Amino acid sequence: MGNEHQRLPMVSMFFNSNSVLRHVFHLLYFVIGLSLGIKVGFYVKSSSFDLQAIISFTAPQPAAAPPPLLVTLPPPPAPSPLPQPPSASASPSPSPSPYPPPDGTLASQDKPTLMHSMDDDELFWRASMVPRIQQFPYENVPKVAFMFLTKGPIPLGPLWDLFFKGHEGFYSIYVHPHPSYNDSVPEDSVFHGRRIPSKAVKWGRATMIDAERRLLANALLDFSNERFVLLSETCIPLFNFTTIYSYIINSNQSFIASYDDPRKVGRGRYNPQMSPTINISEWRKGSQWFEVHRELAIEIVSDKKYYPVFREHCHVPCYMDEHYIPTLINILAPEKNSNRTITWVDWSKSGPHPGRFIRQDVTLEFLNQTRFGTNCTYGGNTTSMCFLFARKFVPNTLQPLLQLLSLDFSH
């Protein structure tokens, strides 16, 4: 018993000393671990750049984007007798007119009026300006200017409304009526607001040419107008809009009848007093109803050399509307003219005026004969599609024309 009591304090001391040692060892392990952690942290931080470099070097790189392909567009196709009409599904907005009237008169922001206070001299001067920078500063769609030289109303207007429907932005319309004509045009008509300042016109006189030049000059103020067609209130379109637009825009020539006629109604109208400005070898005859490219339209409105000679020396039975433009273009740019008109008229009846057509004349056979009854050259090829318009149709032909042409015009 005594020995056991002596061993118990010794054992207790032993266990107490062991506990202290364990705490010392735990503290030592903590200090060593903390030191190692600090050293490893500094090491990782100092070597992070090298580690990133190693990762970026060893990681797979994405493939470089290939260079853009150079697309070579095919050359434009050669002109064909019946060019494909352009797509008119998305009608672009008409480009802004570069020359607003000097008085700034506008009917509305969307539809500016064509009326202005310019006299002919100022109008022709403005129309004769040619931009020296060829690129347009805005998106441009070439338009055909349809110019109507009329006495007053246009009875066949509903037919033209149907013809133009859905093709806004591809055409412009200009109407030159007698100045005394005051009837209003319905707002839903394509002719509403398309009247230009006009003056009285007499058949076969210089005033007829003045009116034609006035129409051209007003249309030239819109730089988007590339082609210009002269029509009357008795004219009709023979095909739908896309066909006529394509036929005109895709041609590199104008359509002006200009030929040397040795008969009394041709050379017999030449006045020797026109020489030396105009010689009889340069004298030409043709139809009044023309279609011209912009370049030739500018020549017509800016002419100060030949027009005064015609005005002074070409009087009835010399008719300026049959000789002035055919002779002028023959002198200035014969290579740019097809020497034929695209407006059909019936000269089978004798007399100074072509035949008129009434309601009973309008049949499908008649229209097809008018459309394809003649051969001519277009783009270097022979075609039977020579006429795009026809005249003279009286007002009572409107309904049969609508019945026969409405399906075609809707395409």
Secondary structure, DSSP 8 states (H G I E B T S, - for coil): -HHHHHHHHHHHHHHHHHHHHHHHHHHHHHHHHHHHHHHHHHHHHHTHHHHHHHHHHHS---------------------SS------SS-------SS--TT---S-SSS--------HHHHHHHHT---S--S-SS----EEEEEEE-SS--TTHHHHHHHHTT-TTSEEEEEE--TT------TTSTTTT-B-------TTSHHHHHHHHHHHHHHHTSTTEEEEEEE-TT-EESS-HHHHHHHHHT-SSBB---B---STTTGGG--GGGTTTS-GGG--B--S--EEEHHHHHHHHH--SSHHHHHHH--TTS-HHHHHHHHHHHHH-GGGB-S--SEE----SSSSS---B-GGG--HHHHHHHHHS--EEETTEEES---SEE--B-GGGHHHHHHHHHHHHT-
